[in-house]
């Protein structure tokens, strides 16, 4: 019985040693990997080393793609996230400072920032599409052109009460007599954004008009 207990304790010690040794090996591998990634990024920063960049790409790209698929719910956008993140890694490698954090932390921070920007663009495009969809409600039949001209004159008296971006578009369309496409080109803003801002500006102006002329 004593021999069995002794053997059992020895087995327990052996398992504990194996677990501890495995953890030590895993930590060593992790440290080695970080050292290799750091060295590769430094080579990209200092020598524009394409082979080092390829090694960085092969390590980070699958992880970024997986993150993008989860957060963006689109394979195409996820691939764009990989490209934008790794392009930034290539162009901004000289900004990496190992004293401030690990190379993985630096790359994944770039990834999260790019992902956030892409999510904002997706939401912005949805708002533009919504603006395009309801735009026809502001198209005025030719028979009402004279009445609409009088209304527009009243509206423009209050244009300075609009937020700056809406005011800019309303003035461009009604005072400078630019077309929506011309204003889009002049401001370097998508046409859908011009329509959306104009829509919102007119809604606000009409609301102001109702308060003043009811």
Beta strands, then each sheet from edge to edge (+ up, - down):
end
